């Protein structure tokens, strides 16, 4: 099996970092394209005006920070990439971006920042596995 476009969701977690290392190696081995993705969460429509803008700005800044290690890893290994930041629920947004971008593989961490220590598989990874019809490489 050969992949041509790989989606790498990143959230700044340890597992996300391990997934990034794996994705970079996979991209190099297959001469594939890489898409970095940060899903920065959804802000309820009840919050309006300057308050909403402030929350979104803070979430986007945190997303930029979460993307930085993956960007640096790509630069270190000479891997070109594109990137997206989207507002939304992580599992559904990852599936939607994978489809919209024409990705044929997703590489992601088994747990993110919000998953409890005892879970075998994080809820976002679990959701993505059930929402897409392309291979998902879950990295521990």
LOVEX-413094 format. One record per atom (N, C-alpha, C): residue number from 1; residue in one letter; z, x, y. Coordinates in steps of 0.05 Angstrom, whole numbers, plus 5000, padded with zeros to 4 digits. Atoms other than C-alpha are relative to their C-alpha. Layout:
N
<i: NUM; aa: a; up: Z; east: X; north: Y>
...
***
This chain:
140
<i: 1; aa: x; up: 5000; east: 5017; north: 4976>
<i: 1; aa: x; up: 5000; east: 5000; north: 5000>
<i: 1; aa: x; up: 5000; east: 5018; north: 5025>
<i: 2; aa: x; up: 5002; east: 4985; north: 4976>
<i: 2; aa: x; up: 4981; east: 5026; north: 5068>
<i: 2; aa: x; up: 5006; east: 4981; north: 5024>
<i: 3; aa: x; up: 4993; east: 5016; north: 4976>
<i: 3; aa: x; up: 5010; east: 5000; north: 5134>
<i: 3; aa: x; up: 4985; east: 5012; north: 5023>
<i: 4; aa: x; up: 5015; east: 4992; north: 4976>
<i: 4; aa: x; up: 4971; east: 5002; north: 5199>
<i: 4; aa: x; up: 5016; east: 4996; north: 5026>
<i: 5; aa: x; up: 4985; east: 5006; north: 4976>
<i: 5; aa: x; up: 5021; east: 4973; north: 5249>
<i: 5; aa: x; up: 5028; east: 4992; north: 4992>
<i: 6; aa: x; up: 4972; east: 5004; north: 5009>
<i: 6; aa: x; up: 5097; east: 4977; north: 5240>
<i: 6; aa: x; up: 5017; east: 4992; north: 5024>
<i: 7; aa: x; up: 4982; east: 5009; north: 4980>
<i: 7; aa: x; up: 5148; east: 4939; north: 5280>
<i: 7; aa: x; up: 5028; east: 5011; north: 4995>
<i: 8; aa: x; up: 4973; east: 4989; north: 5002>
<i: 8; aa: x; up: 5215; east: 4973; north: 5293>
<i: 8; aa: x; up: 5018; east: 4987; north: 5020>
<i: 9; aa: x; up: 4981; east: 5012; north: 4982>
<i: 9; aa: x; up: 5268; east: 4928; north: 5322>
<i: 9; aa: x; up: 5024; east: 5019; north: 5004>
<i: 10; aa: x; up: 4978; east: 4982; north: 4995>
<i: 10; aa: x; up: 5323; east: 4969; north: 5356>
<i: 10; aa: x; up: 5021; east: 4986; north: 5017>
<i: 11; aa: x; up: 4978; east: 5012; north: 4985>
<i: 11; aa: x; up: 5391; east: 4948; north: 5381>
<i: 11; aa: x; up: 5022; east: 5020; north: 5008>
<i: 12; aa: x; up: 4981; east: 4979; north: 4992>
<i: 12; aa: x; up: 5428; east: 5014; north: 5391>
<i: 12; aa: x; up: 5022; east: 5005; north: 4979>
<i: 13; aa: x; up: 4980; east: 4996; north: 5021>
<i: 13; aa: x; up: 5468; east: 5009; north: 5326>
<i: 13; aa: x; up: 4994; east: 5024; north: 4983>
<i: 14; aa: x; up: 5004; east: 4977; north: 5018>
<i: 14; aa: x; up: 5477; east: 5065; north: 5275>
<i: 14; aa: x; up: 4977; east: 4994; north: 4980>
<i: 15; aa: x; up: 5020; east: 5007; north: 5019>
<i: 15; aa: x; up: 5434; east: 5027; north: 5225>
<i: 15; aa: x; up: 4972; east: 4999; north: 5013>
<i: 16; aa: x; up: 5025; east: 5000; north: 4985>
<i: 16; aa: x; up: 5380; east: 5018; north: 5278>
<i: 16; aa: x; up: 4989; east: 5029; north: 5003>
<i: 17; aa: x; up: 5008; east: 4972; north: 4998>
<i: 17; aa: x; up: 5379; east: 5093; north: 5288>
<i: 17; aa: x; up: 4989; east: 5011; north: 4974>
<i: 18; aa: x; up: 5010; east: 4992; north: 5026>
<i: 18; aa: x; up: 5370; east: 5105; north: 5214>
<i: 18; aa: x; up: 4973; east: 4988; north: 4994>
<i: 19; aa: x; up: 5026; east: 5014; north: 5004>
<i: 19; aa: x; up: 5314; east: 5054; north: 5212>
<i: 19; aa: x; up: 4978; east: 5014; north: 5017>
<i: 20; aa: x; up: 5019; east: 4986; north: 4983>
<i: 20; aa: x; up: 5280; east: 5091; north: 5270>
<i: 20; aa: x; up: 4990; east: 5025; north: 4987>
<i: 21; aa: x; up: 5008; east: 4975; north: 5013>
<i: 21; aa: x; up: 5281; east: 5157; north: 5232>
<i: 21; aa: x; up: 4981; east: 4994; north: 4977>
<i: 22; aa: x; up: 5017; east: 5008; north: 5023>
<i: 22; aa: x; up: 5251; east: 5122; north: 5171>
<i: 22; aa: x; up: 4972; east: 4991; north: 5010>
<i: 23; aa: x; up: 5025; east: 5011; north: 4989>
<i: 23; aa: x; up: 5198; east: 5086; north: 5213>
<i: 23; aa: x; up: 4982; east: 5023; north: 5010>
<i: 24; aa: x; up: 5015; east: 4977; north: 4989>
<i: 24; aa: x; up: 5177; east: 5151; north: 5248>
<i: 24; aa: x; up: 4986; east: 5015; north: 4977>
<i: 25; aa: x; up: 5012; east: 4986; north: 5023>
<i: 25; aa: x; up: 5166; east: 5185; north: 5180>
<i: 25; aa: x; up: 4978; east: 4983; north: 4988>
<i: 26; aa: x; up: 5020; east: 5017; north: 5011>
<i: 26; aa: x; up: 5128; east: 5125; north: 5154>
<i: 26; aa: x; up: 4975; east: 4999; north: 5017>
<i: 27; aa: x; up: 5022; east: 5000; north: 4981>
<i: 27; aa: x; up: 5084; east: 5122; north: 5216>
<i: 27; aa: x; up: 4984; east: 5026; north: 4997>
<i: 28; aa: x; up: 5013; east: 4974; north: 5002>
<i: 28; aa: x; up: 5068; east: 5196; north: 5210>
<i: 28; aa: x; up: 4985; east: 5002; north: 4973>
<i: 29; aa: x; up: 5012; east: 4998; north: 5026>
<i: 29; aa: x; up: 5053; east: 5191; north: 5135>
<i: 29; aa: x; up: 4975; east: 4982; north: 4997>
<i: 30; aa: x; up: 5022; east: 5019; north: 5003>
<i: 30; aa: x; up: 5007; east: 5131; north: 5143>
<i: 30; aa: x; up: 4981; east: 4999; north: 5024>
<i: 31; aa: x; up: 5016; east: 5000; north: 4976>
<i: 31; aa: x; up: 4978; east: 5147; north: 5211>
<i: 31; aa: x; up: 4998; east: 4972; north: 5011>
<i: 32; aa: x; up: 4998; east: 5027; north: 4990>
<i: 32; aa: x; up: 5001; east: 5078; north: 5233>
<i: 32; aa: x; up: 5008; east: 4999; north: 5029>
<i: 33; aa: x; up: 4990; east: 5005; north: 4973>
<i: 33; aa: x; up: 5016; east: 5048; north: 5301>
<i: 33; aa: x; up: 5030; east: 4991; north: 4997>
<i: 34; aa: x; up: 4972; east: 5008; north: 4999>
<i: 34; aa: x; up: 5089; east: 5037; north: 5320>
<i: 34; aa: x; up: 5005; east: 4983; north: 5024>
<i: 35; aa: x; up: 4991; east: 5018; north: 4978>
<i: 35; aa: x; up: 5117; east: 4980; north: 5362>
<i: 35; aa: x; up: 5030; east: 4999; north: 5000>
<i: 36; aa: x; up: 4971; east: 5002; north: 4996>
<i: 36; aa: x; up: 5188; east: 4987; north: 5387>
<i: 36; aa: x; up: 5006; east: 4973; north: 5012>
<i: 37; aa: x; up: 4993; east: 5026; north: 4990>
<i: 37; aa: x; up: 5223; east: 4921; north: 5400>
<i: 37; aa: x; up: 5030; east: 4999; north: 5005>
<i: 38; aa: x; up: 4972; east: 5007; north: 4995>
<i: 38; aa: x; up: 5288; east: 4902; north: 5433>
<i: 38; aa: x; up: 5001; east: 4971; north: 5008>
<i: 39; aa: x; up: 4995; east: 5028; north: 4994>
<i: 39; aa: x; up: 5311; east: 4830; north: 5432>
<i: 39; aa: x; up: 5027; east: 4999; north: 5014>
<i: 40; aa: x; up: 4975; east: 4998; north: 4984>
<i: 40; aa: x; up: 5363; east: 4824; north: 5487>
<i: 40; aa: x; up: 5016; east: 4975; north: 5002>
<i: 41; aa: x; up: 4983; east: 5024; north: 5000>
<i: 41; aa: x; up: 5390; east: 4755; north: 5473>
<i: 41; aa: x; up: 4990; east: 4979; north: 5018>
<i: 42; aa: x; up: 5008; east: 5024; north: 4985>
<i: 42; aa: x; up: 5382; east: 4687; north: 5503>
<i: 42; aa: x; up: 5022; east: 4993; north: 5020>
<i: 43; aa: x; up: 4981; east: 5010; north: 4980>
<i: 43; aa: x; up: 5415; east: 4664; north: 5567>
<i: 43; aa: x; up: 4997; east: 4970; north: 5003>
<i: 44; aa: x; up: 5001; east: 5029; north: 4998>
<i: 44; aa: x; up: 5432; east: 4591; north: 5568>
<i: 44; aa: x; up: 4989; east: 4990; north: 5026>
<i: 45; aa: x; up: 5013; east: 5011; north: 4976>
<i: 45; aa: x; up: 5392; east: 4549; north: 5617>
<i: 45; aa: x; up: 5021; east: 4988; north: 5019>
<i: 46; aa: x; up: 4979; east: 5011; north: 4982>
<i: 46; aa: x; up: 5458; east: 4522; north: 5644>
<i: 46; aa: x; up: 5008; east: 5020; north: 5022>
<i: 47; aa: x; up: 4994; east: 4980; north: 4980>
<i: 47; aa: x; up: 5467; east: 4588; north: 5680>
<i: 47; aa: x; up: 4975; east: 5003; north: 5018>
<i: 48; aa: x; up: 5023; east: 5000; north: 4982>
<i: 48; aa: x; up: 5422; east: 4586; north: 5741>
<i: 48; aa: x; up: 5004; east: 5020; north: 5023>
<i: 49; aa: x; up: 4999; east: 4985; north: 4976>
<i: 49; aa: x; up: 5406; east: 4625; north: 5804>
<i: 49; aa: x; up: 5007; east: 5029; north: 4997>
<i: 50; aa: x; up: 4993; east: 4972; north: 4999>
<i: 50; aa: x; up: 5437; east: 4693; north: 5820>
<i: 50; aa: x; up: 5016; east: 5008; north: 4975>
<i: 51; aa: x; up: 4984; east: 4994; north: 5024>
<i: 51; aa: x; up: 5486; east: 4688; north: 5762>
<i: 51; aa: x; up: 4982; east: 5006; north: 4976>
<i: 52; aa: x; up: 5019; east: 4996; north: 5022>
<i: 52; aa: x; up: 5428; east: 4681; north: 5712>
<i: 52; aa: x; up: 4986; east: 5026; north: 5003>
<i: 53; aa: x; up: 5015; east: 4975; north: 4995>
<i: 53; aa: x; up: 5390; east: 4738; north: 5744>
<i: 53; aa: x; up: 5018; east: 5024; north: 4994>
<i: 54; aa: x; up: 4981; east: 4978; north: 5005>
<i: 54; aa: x; up: 5452; east: 4783; north: 5741>
<i: 54; aa: x; up: 5004; east: 5005; north: 4970>
<i: 55; aa: x; up: 4996; east: 4998; north: 5029>
<i: 55; aa: x; up: 5463; east: 4768; north: 5667>
<i: 55; aa: x; up: 4975; east: 5012; north: 4987>
<i: 56; aa: x; up: 5025; east: 4990; north: 5012>
<i: 56; aa: x; up: 5389; east: 4779; north: 5650>
<i: 56; aa: x; up: 4996; east: 5030; north: 5007>
<i: 57; aa: x; up: 5003; east: 4972; north: 4992>
<i: 57; aa: x; up: 5388; east: 4844; north: 5690>
<i: 57; aa: x; up: 5018; east: 5018; north: 4982>
<i: 58; aa: x; up: 4982; east: 4985; north: 5017>
<i: 58; aa: x; up: 5449; east: 4868; north: 5651>
<i: 58; aa: x; up: 4991; east: 5003; north: 4971>
<i: 59; aa: x; up: 5010; east: 5000; north: 5028>
<i: 59; aa: x; up: 5419; east: 4849; north: 5584>
<i: 59; aa: x; up: 4976; east: 5018; north: 4998>
<i: 60; aa: x; up: 5024; east: 4983; north: 5000>
<i: 60; aa: x; up: 5353; east: 4883; north: 5601>
<i: 60; aa: x; up: 5008; east: 5030; north: 5002>
<i: 61; aa: x; up: 4991; east: 4973; north: 4997>
<i: 61; aa: x; up: 5390; east: 4946; north: 5622>
<i: 61; aa: x; up: 5011; east: 5010; north: 4974>
<i: 62; aa: x; up: 4989; east: 4992; north: 5026>
<i: 62; aa: x; up: 5428; east: 4947; north: 5556>
<i: 62; aa: x; up: 4977; east: 5003; north: 4980>
<i: 63; aa: x; up: 5023; east: 4997; north: 5017>
<i: 63; aa: x; up: 5361; east: 4937; north: 5520>
<i: 63; aa: x; up: 4985; east: 5026; north: 5004>
<i: 64; aa: x; up: 5013; east: 4974; north: 4994>
<i: 64; aa: x; up: 5330; east: 4996; north: 5556>
<i: 64; aa: x; up: 5016; east: 5023; north: 4988>
<i: 65; aa: x; up: 4982; east: 4979; north: 5012>
<i: 65; aa: x; up: 5390; east: 5038; north: 5535>
<i: 65; aa: x; up: 4998; east: 5001; north: 4970>
<i: 66; aa: x; up: 5002; east: 5001; north: 5029>
<i: 66; aa: x; up: 5383; east: 5015; north: 5463>
<i: 66; aa: x; up: 4973; east: 5012; north: 4991>
<i: 67; aa: x; up: 5026; east: 4989; north: 5007>
<i: 67; aa: x; up: 5309; east: 5035; north: 5463>
<i: 67; aa: x; up: 4998; east: 5030; north: 5003>
<i: 68; aa: x; up: 5002; east: 4972; north: 4993>
<i: 68; aa: x; up: 5322; east: 5105; north: 5490>
<i: 68; aa: x; up: 5001; east: 5019; north: 4976>
<i: 69; aa: x; up: 5001; east: 4981; north: 5023>
<i: 69; aa: x; up: 5341; east: 5140; north: 5424>
<i: 69; aa: x; up: 4975; east: 4998; north: 4983>
<i: 70; aa: x; up: 5025; east: 5003; north: 5015>
<i: 70; aa: x; up: 5279; east: 5112; north: 5389>
<i: 70; aa: x; up: 4977; east: 5013; north: 5015>
<i: 71; aa: x; up: 5021; east: 4987; north: 4983>
<i: 71; aa: x; up: 5235; east: 5134; north: 5447>
<i: 71; aa: x; up: 5002; east: 5031; north: 4997>
<i: 72; aa: x; up: 4995; east: 4971; north: 5002>
<i: 72; aa: x; up: 5266; east: 5204; north: 5444>
<i: 72; aa: x; up: 4991; east: 5011; north: 4972>
<i: 73; aa: x; up: 5008; east: 4992; north: 5027>
<i: 73; aa: x; up: 5256; east: 5208; north: 5368>
<i: 73; aa: x; up: 4970; east: 5001; north: 4998>
<i: 74; aa: x; up: 5030; east: 5001; north: 5000>
<i: 74; aa: x; up: 5183; east: 5188; north: 5376>
<i: 74; aa: x; up: 4989; east: 5024; north: 5015>
<i: 75; aa: x; up: 5009; east: 4978; north: 4984>
<i: 75; aa: x; up: 5173; east: 5240; north: 5430>
<i: 75; aa: x; up: 5004; east: 5027; north: 4985>
<i: 76; aa: x; up: 4993; east: 4976; north: 5015>
<i: 76; aa: x; up: 5207; east: 5293; north: 5387>
<i: 76; aa: x; up: 4980; east: 5005; north: 4977>
<i: 77; aa: x; up: 5018; east: 4998; north: 5023>
<i: 77; aa: x; up: 5160; east: 5279; north: 5329>
<i: 77; aa: x; up: 4970; east: 4995; north: 5007>
<i: 78; aa: x; up: 5027; east: 5004; north: 4992>
<i: 78; aa: x; up: 5097; east: 5267; north: 5370>
<i: 78; aa: x; up: 4988; east: 4974; north: 4991>
<i: 79; aa: x; up: 5009; east: 5026; north: 5009>
<i: 79; aa: x; up: 5092; east: 5194; north: 5350>
<i: 79; aa: x; up: 4996; east: 4982; north: 5025>
<i: 80; aa: x; up: 5006; east: 5019; north: 4979>
<i: 80; aa: x; up: 5057; east: 5148; north: 5399>
<i: 80; aa: x; up: 5011; east: 4972; north: 4993>
<i: 81; aa: x; up: 4989; east: 5027; north: 5005>
<i: 81; aa: x; up: 5086; east: 5078; north: 5407>
<i: 81; aa: x; up: 4994; east: 4982; north: 5024>
<i: 82; aa: x; up: 4999; east: 5019; north: 4979>
<i: 82; aa: x; up: 5083; east: 5015; north: 5447>
<i: 82; aa: x; up: 5027; east: 4987; north: 4998>
<i: 83; aa: x; up: 4974; east: 5013; north: 5001>
<i: 83; aa: x; up: 5144; east: 4974; north: 5464>
<i: 83; aa: x; up: 5000; east: 4973; north: 5013>
<i: 84; aa: x; up: 4996; east: 5027; north: 4989>
<i: 84; aa: x; up: 5167; east: 4904; north: 5479>
<i: 84; aa: x; up: 5029; east: 4995; north: 5002>
<i: 85; aa: x; up: 4973; east: 5011; north: 4997>
<i: 85; aa: x; up: 5230; east: 4873; north: 5505>
<i: 85; aa: x; up: 4997; east: 4970; north: 5003>
<i: 86; aa: x; up: 5002; east: 5029; north: 4998>
<i: 86; aa: x; up: 5240; east: 4799; north: 5494>
<i: 86; aa: x; up: 5027; east: 4987; north: 5001>
<i: 87; aa: x; up: 4976; east: 5016; north: 5000>
<i: 87; aa: x; up: 5293; east: 4748; north: 5508>
<i: 87; aa: x; up: 4998; east: 4980; north: 4977>
<i: 88; aa: x; up: 5000; east: 5020; north: 5022>
<i: 88; aa: x; up: 5313; east: 4705; north: 5449>
<i: 88; aa: x; up: 5020; east: 5006; north: 4979>
<i: 89; aa: x; up: 4984; east: 4997; north: 5024>
<i: 89; aa: x; up: 5348; east: 4698; north: 5383>
<i: 89; aa: x; up: 4987; east: 5022; north: 4984>
<i: 90; aa: x; up: 5012; east: 4977; north: 5013>
<i: 90; aa: x; up: 5338; east: 4764; north: 5345>
<i: 90; aa: x; up: 4982; east: 4994; north: 4976>
<i: 91; aa: x; up: 5016; east: 5004; north: 5024>
<i: 91; aa: x; up: 5314; east: 4740; north: 5277>
<i: 91; aa: x; up: 4973; east: 4987; north: 5005>
<i: 92; aa: x; up: 5025; east: 5014; north: 4994>
<i: 92; aa: x; up: 5263; east: 4690; north: 5303>
<i: 92; aa: x; up: 4982; east: 5016; north: 5018>
<i: 93; aa: x; up: 5016; east: 4984; north: 4981>
<i: 93; aa: x; up: 5240; east: 4736; north: 5359>
<i: 93; aa: x; up: 4986; east: 5023; north: 4985>
<i: 94; aa: x; up: 5012; east: 4978; north: 5015>
<i: 94; aa: x; up: 5228; east: 4794; north: 5311>
<i: 94; aa: x; up: 4976; east: 4989; north: 4984>
<i: 95; aa: x; up: 5022; east: 5013; north: 5015>
<i: 95; aa: x; up: 5186; east: 4748; north: 5266>
<i: 95; aa: x; up: 4977; east: 4993; north: 5018>
<i: 96; aa: x; up: 5021; east: 5008; north: 4982>
<i: 96; aa: x; up: 5148; east: 4721; north: 5325>
<i: 96; aa: x; up: 4984; east: 5024; north: 5011>
<i: 97; aa: x; up: 5014; east: 4976; north: 4990>
<i: 97; aa: x; up: 5132; east: 4790; north: 5354>
<i: 97; aa: x; up: 4984; east: 5013; north: 4978>
<i: 98; aa: x; up: 5015; east: 4988; north: 5022>
<i: 98; aa: x; up: 5111; east: 4817; north: 5286>
<i: 98; aa: x; up: 4974; east: 4985; north: 4996>
<i: 99; aa: x; up: 5024; east: 5016; north: 5003>
<i: 99; aa: x; up: 5061; east: 4760; north: 5280>
<i: 99; aa: x; up: 4981; east: 5004; north: 5024>
<i: 100; aa: x; up: 5017; east: 4997; north: 4975>
<i: 100; aa: x; up: 5036; east: 4764; north: 5353>
<i: 100; aa: x; up: 4987; east: 5027; north: 5002>
<i: 101; aa: x; up: 5010; east: 4973; north: 4998>
<i: 101; aa: x; up: 5027; east: 4839; north: 5349>
<i: 101; aa: x; up: 4982; east: 5008; north: 4976>
<i: 102; aa: x; up: 5016; east: 4993; north: 5023>
<i: 102; aa: x; up: 4992; east: 4837; north: 5281>
<i: 102; aa: x; up: 5012; east: 5022; north: 4983>
<i: 103; aa: x; up: 4986; east: 4979; north: 5016>
<i: 103; aa: x; up: 5044; east: 4881; north: 5247>
<i: 103; aa: x; up: 4998; east: 4993; north: 4970>
<i: 104; aa: x; up: 5002; east: 5005; north: 5029>
<i: 104; aa: x; up: 5038; east: 4890; north: 5172>
<i: 104; aa: x; up: 5025; east: 5011; north: 4986>
<i: 105; aa: x; up: 4974; east: 4990; north: 5011>
<i: 105; aa: x; up: 5109; east: 4919; north: 5162>
<i: 105; aa: x; up: 5021; east: 4999; north: 5022>
<i: 106; aa: x; up: 4977; east: 4998; north: 4982>
<i: 106; aa: x; up: 5177; east: 4914; north: 5194>
<i: 106; aa: x; up: 5020; east: 5020; north: 4988>
<i: 107; aa: x; up: 4980; east: 4982; north: 5008>
<i: 107; aa: x; up: 5227; east: 4971; north: 5189>
<i: 107; aa: x; up: 5025; east: 4994; north: 5017>
<i: 108; aa: x; up: 4977; east: 5007; north: 4984>
<i: 108; aa: x; up: 5297; east: 4951; north: 5210>
<i: 108; aa: x; up: 5026; east: 5007; north: 4985>
<i: 109; aa: x; up: 4974; east: 4994; north: 5011>
<i: 109; aa: x; up: 5370; east: 4967; north: 5200>
<i: 109; aa: x; up: 5012; east: 4977; north: 4985>
<i: 110; aa: x; up: 4988; east: 5021; north: 5016>
<i: 110; aa: x; up: 5411; east: 4929; north: 5149>
<i: 110; aa: x; up: 5021; east: 4984; north: 5015>
<i: 111; aa: x; up: 4980; east: 5014; north: 4984>
<i: 111; aa: x; up: 5464; east: 4912; north: 5200>
<i: 111; aa: x; up: 4997; east: 5009; north: 5029>
<i: 112; aa: x; up: 5002; east: 4993; north: 4971>
<i: 112; aa: x; up: 5465; east: 4911; north: 5276>
<i: 112; aa: x; up: 5027; east: 5003; north: 5012>
<i: 113; aa: x; up: 4976; east: 4997; north: 4985>
<i: 113; aa: x; up: 5517; east: 4914; north: 5329>
<i: 113; aa: x; up: 5021; east: 4978; north: 4996>
<i: 114; aa: x; up: 4982; east: 5023; north: 5002>
<i: 114; aa: x; up: 5547; east: 4845; north: 5316>
<i: 114; aa: x; up: 5008; east: 4993; north: 4972>
<i: 115; aa: x; up: 4994; east: 5007; north: 5028>
<i: 115; aa: x; up: 5551; east: 4844; north: 5240>
<i: 115; aa: x; up: 5027; east: 5010; north: 4992>
<i: 116; aa: x; up: 4974; east: 4992; north: 5010>
<i: 116; aa: x; up: 5618; east: 4847; north: 5206>
<i: 116; aa: x; up: 4997; east: 5022; north: 4979>
<i: 117; aa: x; up: 5000; east: 4976; north: 5017>
<i: 117; aa: x; up: 5635; east: 4909; north: 5165>
<i: 117; aa: x; up: 4995; east: 4993; north: 4971>
<i: 118; aa: x; up: 5002; east: 5007; north: 5028>
<i: 118; aa: x; up: 5639; east: 4873; north: 5098>
<i: 118; aa: x; up: 4974; east: 4989; north: 4991>
<i: 119; aa: x; up: 5025; east: 5012; north: 5008>
<i: 119; aa: x; up: 5570; east: 4842; north: 5098>
<i: 119; aa: x; up: 4982; east: 5021; north: 4986>
<i: 120; aa: x; up: 5019; east: 4982; north: 5013>
<i: 120; aa: x; up: 5520; east: 4872; north: 5050>
<i: 120; aa: x; up: 4974; east: 5002; north: 5016>
<i: 121; aa: x; up: 5025; east: 5001; north: 4984>
<i: 121; aa: x; up: 5461; east: 4850; north: 5093>
<i: 121; aa: x; up: 5006; east: 4984; north: 5025>
<i: 122; aa: x; up: 4994; east: 5014; north: 4975>
<i: 122; aa: x; up: 5466; east: 4830; north: 5166>
<i: 122; aa: x; up: 4984; east: 4974; north: 5002>
<i: 123; aa: x; up: 5012; east: 5026; north: 4998>
<i: 123; aa: x; up: 5448; east: 4760; north: 5187>
<i: 123; aa: x; up: 4972; east: 5002; north: 5013>
<i: 124; aa: x; up: 5027; east: 4997; north: 4989>
<i: 124; aa: x; up: 5388; east: 4783; north: 5229>
<i: 124; aa: x; up: 4980; east: 5010; north: 4979>
<i: 125; aa: x; up: 5018; east: 4990; north: 5021>
<i: 125; aa: x; up: 5357; east: 4823; north: 5172>
<i: 125; aa: x; up: 4995; east: 4978; north: 4980>
<i: 126; aa: x; up: 5003; east: 5022; north: 5019>
<i: 126; aa: x; up: 5370; east: 4765; north: 5125>
<i: 126; aa: x; up: 4981; east: 4979; north: 5011>
<i: 127; aa: x; up: 5018; east: 5021; north: 4988>
<i: 127; aa: x; up: 5336; east: 4716; north: 5173>
<i: 127; aa: x; up: 4971; east: 5010; north: 5001>
<i: 128; aa: x; up: 5027; east: 4989; north: 4999>
<i: 128; aa: x; up: 5276; east: 4762; north: 5183>
<i: 128; aa: x; up: 4987; east: 4999; north: 4973>
<i: 129; aa: x; up: 5011; east: 5000; north: 5027>
<i: 129; aa: x; up: 5267; east: 4769; north: 5108>
<i: 129; aa: x; up: 4990; east: 4973; north: 4992>
<i: 130; aa: x; up: 5007; east: 5027; north: 5007>
<i: 130; aa: x; up: 5262; east: 4694; north: 5102>
<i: 130; aa: x; up: 4979; east: 4988; north: 5019>
<i: 131; aa: x; up: 5018; east: 5012; north: 4980>
<i: 131; aa: x; up: 5217; east: 4683; north: 5163>
<i: 131; aa: x; up: 4972; east: 5013; north: 5000>
<i: 132; aa: x; up: 5026; east: 4986; north: 4998>
<i: 132; aa: x; up: 5160; east: 4733; north: 5152>
<i: 132; aa: x; up: 4988; east: 5002; north: 4972>
<i: 133; aa: x; up: 5013; east: 4997; north: 5026>
<i: 133; aa: x; up: 5108; east: 4742; north: 5098>
<i: 133; aa: x; up: 4987; east: 5028; north: 4998>
<i: 134; aa: x; up: 5008; east: 4972; north: 5002>
<i: 134; aa: x; up: 5099; east: 4817; north: 5108>
<i: 134; aa: x; up: 5024; east: 5016; north: 4989>
<i: 135; aa: x; up: 4978; east: 4984; north: 5010>
<i: 135; aa: x; up: 5140; east: 4873; north: 5077>
<i: 135; aa: x; up: 5020; east: 5007; north: 5022>
<i: 136; aa: x; up: 4978; east: 4993; north: 4982>
<i: 136; aa: x; up: 5207; east: 4887; north: 5109>
<i: 136; aa: x; up: 5016; east: 5022; north: 4986>
<i: 137; aa: x; up: 4985; east: 4978; north: 5010>
<i: 137; aa: x; up: 5239; east: 4955; north: 5097>
<i: 137; aa: x; up: 5027; east: 4999; north: 5014>
<i: 138; aa: x; up: 4973; east: 5001; north: 4989>
<i: 138; aa: x; up: 5314; east: 4947; north: 5107>
<i: 138; aa: x; up: 5015; east: 5026; north: 4994>
<i: 139; aa: x; up: 4988; east: 4973; north: 5002>
<i: 139; aa: x; up: 5349; east: 5013; north: 5120>
<i: 139; aa: x; up: 5030; east: 4999; north: 5003>
<i: 140; aa: x; up: 4970; east: 4999; north: 4999>
<i: 140; aa: x; up: 5423; east: 5025; north: 5106>
<i: 140; aa: x; up: 5009; east: 5026; north: 5013>
***
